Amino acid sequence: MDKFALFIFNVFLNSLLAFFTTVILIEGVIFLFRIRQGRWCSFLRILPILKLPFDVFYYNFSRWSYAQGINPLMCEEGSRILSITVGYFERSPVITSGIQFTAPGSLTFSVADAISYFFNPKFLIAFSFLLVGCSLTFLLRKIFVYNQFIASLNELQEDKTYKQRRIRNAKINCLFRKKRVSVIRVSNINGSPFVAGIASKVIYMPTSLEQKLTQKEYEAVLAHEVEHIRRKDTFIRFILDVIGSVFWWVPTKWLQKRIEEGQEVACDLKAKRYGVFSVDLASAICKSAKESLHFSNYKMAQYLTKHMMYKRTNILLQSSTKRFQALYFVLSCFAVFFSFLLIFLGRFWIF
């Protein structure tokens, strides 16, 4: 029981240290390789959150000093070393990195191990049960709220007061038939259009907004939402929410917001592939933002702040050469490869 309690305490403290370390490293990679806000940037920022559950199965108990009955605080002065390494580890077949405390005999220990010796074992046991209990409670609550939200969406009825708008864009029309995407026009939801659900192929379109959009703006909005469906953005957000609920003490909300911003920008840029004009999508974004100022959106809707609206329209209206796009693609691929090996697979602050 003592080992279990200490392991849970390690997960609690080490996940915080590892999260902040990986976030700093990822943001450094984004800055170093000049990765712009978008799909690549969003993927890189997902890694610190995905690493939280991954690290739980990454501990090496065979080298854990506590399991060998060695108190690292009682070791001879100078024998405890903080190692920052890049290379091969015992349980890693690829080159990766690590930040670890080592003790004599090639054993490892963590900051949590050192701190735990100042606490009563009964306190650690109570703390571990409380932490696990809270994680299970928040996880079940997240699933319950999500199911309630999906149930409320299923109860929505399509507004048939106005005739269904035709899609004249051939590429979007073809994709709608191929992917079996449908548009539900609802009058009791106001704000911006959105896609909801883990594997949903339904676009919820507020009738109040649709009436204000021109044909080209309407098709630009559909192209944007179709990209969310193709890239499984709502599923990714759900997974990140679940991880955030289990590791509720780790402040992932800010990073999740940045990830969602990257998804929005990526869908804006990819909408061009359907033959829609950037100016039409930018205009539709402004109209959606104006609607959202007066009404509160549903959960998982694409909320548009003033800052985000300006950023999205500014990126949309910028032009870049094919040569720059090719260079950007190469740099992005290298950044993802580098981040996966040296950061995601890295052993930071764990034993």
C-alpha positions as CSV (number, residue, x, y, z in Angstrom):
1,M,0.0,0.0,0.0
2,D,2.9,2.4,0.8
3,K,4.3,1.9,-2.7
4,F,1.0,2.4,-4.3
5,A,0.4,5.6,-2.3
6,L,3.9,6.9,-3.2
7,F,3.4,6.0,-6.9
8,I,0.1,8.1,-6.9
9,F,2.0,10.9,-5.2
10,N,4.6,10.6,-7.9
11,V,2.0,10.8,-10.7
12,F,0.5,13.9,-9.0
13,L,3.7,15.9,-8.7
14,N,5.7,14.6,-11.6
15,S,2.8,15.1,-14.1
16,L,2.9,18.8,-13.1
17,L,6.6,19.1,-13.6
18,A,6.6,17.1,-16.8
19,F,3.7,19.1,-18.2
20,F,5.3,22.5,-17.7
21,T,8.6,21.2,-19.0
22,T,7.1,19.8,-22.2
23,V,4.9,22.9,-22.7
24,I,8.1,25.1,-22.5
25,L,9.9,22.8,-24.9
26,I,7.0,22.6,-27.4
27,E,6.6,26.4,-27.4
28,G,10.3,26.7,-27.9
29,V,10.1,24.4,-31.0
30,I,7.2,26.4,-32.4
31,F,9.1,29.6,-32.0
32,L,12.4,28.1,-33.3
33,F,10.9,26.6,-36.4
34,R,8.5,29.5,-36.9
35,I,5.4,27.3,-36.9
36,R,2.4,29.4,-37.6
37,Q,-1.0,28.9,-35.9
38,G,-2.8,26.1,-37.7
39,R,-2.9,22.3,-37.9
40,W,0.8,21.7,-37.3
41,C,0.9,24.0,-34.4
42,S,-2.3,22.5,-32.9
43,F,-0.8,19.0,-33.2
44,L,2.4,20.0,-31.4
45,R,0.4,21.5,-28.6
46,I,-1.6,18.3,-28.2
47,L,1.6,16.4,-27.2
48,P,2.0,17.7,-23.6
49,I,-1.6,16.7,-22.8
50,L,-1.3,13.3,-24.5
51,K,1.9,12.7,-22.6
52,L,0.1,12.9,-19.2
53,P,-1.5,9.4,-19.4
54,F,1.5,8.1,-21.5
55,D,3.9,8.8,-18.7
56,V,1.9,6.8,-16.2
57,F,3.0,3.6,-18.1
58,Y,6.5,4.9,-18.6
59,Y,7.8,4.5,-15.1
60,N,10.7,2.1,-14.6
61,F,10.0,0.3,-11.3
62,S,13.1,-1.9,-11.6
63,R,15.3,1.2,-11.1
64,W,13.2,2.9,-8.5
65,S,15.3,3.6,-5.4
66,Y,12.3,3.3,-3.0
67,A,11.5,-0.2,-4.3
68,Q,15.1,-1.2,-3.5
69,G,14.8,0.2,0.1
70,I,17.2,3.1,-0.5
71,N,16.4,6.6,0.8
72,P,18.0,9.1,-1.7
73,L,18.2,11.7,1.1
74,M,20.5,9.4,3.1
75,C,22.9,8.8,0.2
76,E,26.4,10.2,0.4
77,E,26.8,13.8,-0.6
78,G,27.7,14.1,-4.3
79,S,26.3,10.7,-5.3
80,R,22.9,12.2,-6.2
81,I,22.9,13.6,-9.7
82,L,20.4,15.5,-11.8
83,S,21.0,14.2,-15.3
84,I,19.9,15.9,-18.5
85,T,20.5,13.4,-21.3
86,V,19.8,12.8,-25.0
87,G,20.3,9.2,-26.1
88,Y,19.0,5.7,-25.8
89,F,17.2,4.5,-22.6
90,E,16.6,0.9,-21.5
91,R,13.0,0.8,-22.4
92,S,13.2,3.1,-25.5
93,P,14.3,1.7,-28.9
94,V,14.8,5.2,-30.3
95,I,16.9,8.2,-29.4
96,T,15.1,10.4,-26.9
97,S,15.8,12.8,-24.0
98,G,15.4,12.8,-20.2
99,I,15.6,14.8,-17.0
100,Q,16.1,12.4,-14.0
101,F,17.6,12.2,-10.6
102,T,20.0,9.3,-10.2
103,A,21.3,7.6,-7.1
104,P,24.2,5.1,-6.6
105,G,23.7,1.8,-8.3
106,S,22.1,3.3,-11.4
107,L,18.9,3.8,-9.4
108,T,16.6,6.7,-10.0
109,F,14.3,8.8,-7.8
110,S,12.0,11.8,-8.3
111,V,11.3,15.0,-6.5
112,A,8.1,13.4,-5.2
113,D,10.2,10.6,-3.6
114,A,12.4,13.2,-1.8
115,I,9.3,15.2,-0.6
116,S,7.4,12.1,0.5
117,Y,9.9,11.4,3.3
118,F,8.7,14.5,5.1
119,F,5.1,13.2,5.3
120,N,3.4,10.5,7.4
121,P,2.7,7.3,5.3
122,K,-1.0,7.5,6.4
123,F,-1.2,11.0,4.9
124,L,0.1,9.7,1.6
125,I,-2.4,6.8,1.6
126,A,-5.3,9.2,2.3
127,F,-4.0,11.6,-0.3
128,S,-3.7,8.9,-3.0
129,F,-7.3,7.7,-2.4
130,L,-8.6,11.3,-2.5
131,L,-6.7,12.0,-5.7
132,V,-8.0,8.8,-7.4
133,G,-11.5,9.4,-6.1
134,C,-11.6,13.0,-7.4
135,S,-10.2,11.8,-10.8
136,L,-13.0,9.2,-11.2
137,T,-15.6,11.7,-10.0
138,F,-14.5,14.3,-12.5
139,L,-14.3,11.7,-15.3
140,L,-17.8,10.4,-14.7
141,R,-19.1,14.0,-14.4
142,K,-17.5,14.9,-17.8
143,I,-19.1,11.8,-19.5
144,F,-22.5,12.6,-17.9
145,V,-22.4,16.3,-19.0
146,Y,-21.3,15.2,-22.5
147,N,-24.2,12.7,-22.8
148,Q,-26.6,15.3,-21.6
149,F,-25.4,17.7,-24.2
150,I,-25.6,15.2,-27.0
151,A,-29.1,14.3,-25.8
152,S,-30.2,17.9,-25.9
153,L,-28.8,18.2,-29.5
154,N,-30.7,15.1,-30.5
155,E,-34.0,16.7,-29.3
156,L,-33.5,19.7,-31.5
157,Q,-35.9,19.8,-34.5
158,E,-35.0,21.3,-37.8
159,D,-36.6,24.6,-38.6
160,K,-38.6,24.0,-41.8
161,T,-40.1,27.5,-42.0
162,Y,-37.5,28.4,-44.7
163,K,-36.7,26.3,-47.7
164,Q,-33.4,24.3,-47.5
165,R,-30.6,26.2,-49.2
166,R,-29.0,24.6,-52.2
167,I,-25.3,24.1,-52.3
168,R,-24.0,25.3,-55.7
169,N,-20.3,24.6,-55.0
170,A,-19.6,21.2,-56.8
171,K,-16.7,20.2,-54.5
172,I,-18.7,20.8,-51.3
173,N,-21.8,19.1,-52.7
174,C,-19.8,16.1,-53.7
175,L,-18.2,15.8,-50.2
176,F,-21.6,16.1,-48.5
177,R,-22.8,13.1,-50.5
178,K,-19.6,11.1,-50.0
179,K,-19.2,11.8,-46.3
180,R,-23.0,11.8,-45.7
181,V,-22.8,15.2,-44.1
182,S,-26.0,16.9,-43.3
183,V,-27.0,20.4,-42.2
184,I,-29.7,20.9,-39.5
185,R,-31.1,24.4,-39.5
186,V,-32.3,25.3,-36.0
187,S,-34.1,28.4,-34.8
188,N,-33.7,27.9,-31.0
189,I,-29.9,28.1,-31.2
190,N,-28.2,31.4,-31.9
191,G,-24.7,32.4,-32.5
192,S,-22.2,30.6,-34.8
193,P,-22.6,27.2,-36.6
194,F,-20.9,24.2,-35.1
195,V,-20.3,20.5,-35.2
196,A,-20.8,18.4,-32.1
197,G,-20.3,14.8,-31.1
198,I,-17.5,12.3,-31.2
199,A,-18.2,11.1,-34.7
200,S,-21.0,13.4,-35.7
201,K,-21.5,14.4,-39.4
202,V,-24.1,17.0,-38.6
203,I,-23.6,20.8,-39.0
204,Y,-25.9,22.8,-36.8
205,M,-26.7,26.1,-38.6
206,P,-28.6,28.8,-36.7
207,T,-31.3,30.2,-39.0
208,S,-30.8,33.7,-37.7
209,L,-27.2,33.6,-39.0
210,E,-28.0,31.7,-42.2
211,Q,-30.5,34.4,-43.3
212,K,-27.7,37.0,-43.0
213,L,-25.2,35.1,-45.1
214,T,-24.8,35.4,-48.9
215,Q,-24.6,32.2,-50.9
216,K,-20.8,32.3,-51.1
217,E,-20.5,33.1,-47.4
218,Y,-22.9,30.2,-46.6
219,E,-20.8,27.7,-48.7
220,A,-17.6,29.1,-47.1
221,V,-19.0,28.3,-43.7
222,L,-20.0,24.8,-44.8
223,A,-16.4,24.2,-46.1
224,H,-15.0,25.3,-42.8
225,E,-17.3,23.0,-40.8
226,V,-16.7,20.0,-43.2
227,E,-13.0,20.3,-42.4
228,H,-13.8,19.9,-38.7
229,I,-15.6,16.7,-39.6
230,R,-12.8,15.4,-41.8
231,R,-10.1,16.1,-39.2
232,K,-12.2,14.6,-36.3
233,D,-11.6,17.8,-34.3
234,T,-14.6,17.2,-32.0
235,F,-13.3,13.8,-31.2
236,I,-9.8,15.2,-30.4
237,R,-11.4,17.8,-28.1
238,F,-13.3,15.2,-26.3
239,I,-10.2,13.1,-25.7
240,L,-8.3,16.1,-24.4
241,D,-11.3,16.9,-22.1
242,V,-11.3,13.4,-20.7
243,I,-7.5,13.6,-20.0
244,G,-8.0,17.0,-18.4
245,S,-10.7,15.5,-16.2
246,V,-8.5,12.6,-15.0
247,F,-5.5,14.9,-14.5
248,W,-7.7,17.6,-13.1
249,W,-4.8,19.2,-11.1
250,V,-2.8,19.9,-14.2
251,P,-3.8,23.3,-15.8
252,T,-4.5,22.2,-19.3
253,K,-7.3,24.6,-20.1
254,W,-5.1,27.4,-21.5
255,L,-3.3,24.9,-23.8
256,Q,-6.6,23.4,-24.9
257,K,-7.8,26.8,-25.9
258,R,-4.7,27.3,-28.0
259,I,-5.2,23.9,-29.6
260,E,-8.8,24.8,-30.6
261,E,-7.6,28.1,-32.0
262,G,-5.2,26.2,-34.2
263,Q,-7.9,23.9,-35.4
264,E,-10.1,26.9,-36.3
265,V,-7.3,28.5,-38.3
266,A,-6.5,25.2,-40.0
267,C,-10.1,24.7,-41.1
268,D,-10.2,28.3,-42.3
269,L,-7.1,27.8,-44.5
270,K,-8.2,24.4,-45.8
271,A,-11.6,25.8,-46.8
272,K,-9.8,27.3,-49.8
273,R,-9.4,23.9,-51.3
274,Y,-13.1,23.8,-52.0
275,G,-13.0,26.8,-54.2
276,V,-14.3,29.3,-51.7
277,F,-12.8,32.8,-51.4
278,S,-11.0,33.9,-48.3
279,V,-12.8,37.2,-48.3
280,D,-16.2,35.4,-48.2
281,L,-15.1,33.2,-45.2
282,A,-13.7,36.2,-43.4
283,S,-17.0,38.1,-43.9
284,A,-18.9,35.1,-42.6
285,I,-16.6,34.9,-39.5
286,C,-17.3,38.6,-38.8
287,K,-21.1,38.0,-39.0
288,S,-20.8,34.9,-36.8
289,A,-18.9,36.9,-34.2
290,K,-21.5,39.6,-34.3
291,E,-24.2,37.0,-33.6
292,S,-22.2,35.5,-30.8
293,L,-22.0,38.8,-29.1
294,H,-25.7,38.8,-28.4
295,F,-26.2,35.1,-27.7
296,S,-24.3,32.5,-25.7
297,N,-23.3,29.4,-27.7
298,Y,-23.7,25.8,-26.9
299,K,-20.8,23.9,-25.5
300,M,-18.3,22.8,-28.1
301,A,-19.5,25.5,-30.4
302,Q,-16.9,27.6,-32.2
303,Y,-16.8,30.6,-29.8
304,L,-15.4,33.8,-31.5
305,T,-13.7,36.3,-29.4
306,K,-12.7,39.7,-30.7
307,H,-9.0,38.8,-30.6
308,M,-9.5,35.4,-32.3
309,M,-11.7,36.9,-35.0
310,Y,-9.0,39.5,-35.8
311,K,-6.4,36.8,-35.9
312,R,-8.4,34.4,-38.1
313,T,-9.4,37.1,-40.6
314,N,-5.8,38.4,-40.7
315,I,-4.4,34.9,-41.5
316,L,-7.0,34.3,-44.1
317,L,-6.3,37.4,-46.0
318,Q,-2.6,36.9,-46.0
319,S,-1.0,35.4,-49.1
320,S,2.1,33.2,-49.3
321,T,4.1,31.9,-52.2
322,K,4.4,28.2,-53.1
323,R,8.1,28.3,-52.3
324,F,7.4,29.5,-48.8
325,Q,4.6,26.9,-48.4
326,A,7.1,24.1,-49.4
327,L,9.7,25.3,-46.9
328,Y,7.1,25.7,-44.2
329,F,5.9,22.1,-44.8
330,V,9.5,20.7,-44.5
331,L,10.2,22.7,-41.3
332,S,6.9,21.6,-39.8
333,C,7.6,17.9,-40.6
334,F,11.0,18.2,-39.0
335,A,9.6,20.0,-35.9
336,V,6.9,17.3,-35.4
337,F,9.5,14.5,-35.8
338,F,11.9,16.2,-33.4
339,S,9.2,16.9,-30.8
340,F,7.8,13.3,-30.9
341,L,11.2,11.7,-30.3
342,L,12.8,14.1,-27.9
343,I,9.8,15.6,-26.1
344,F,6.8,13.2,-26.2
345,L,9.0,10.1,-25.7
346,G,11.2,11.9,-23.2
347,R,11.5,10.9,-19.6
348,F,11.0,14.1,-17.6
349,W,11.2,14.0,-13.8
350,I,10.0,10.4,-13.5
351,F,11.9,7.4,-12.1
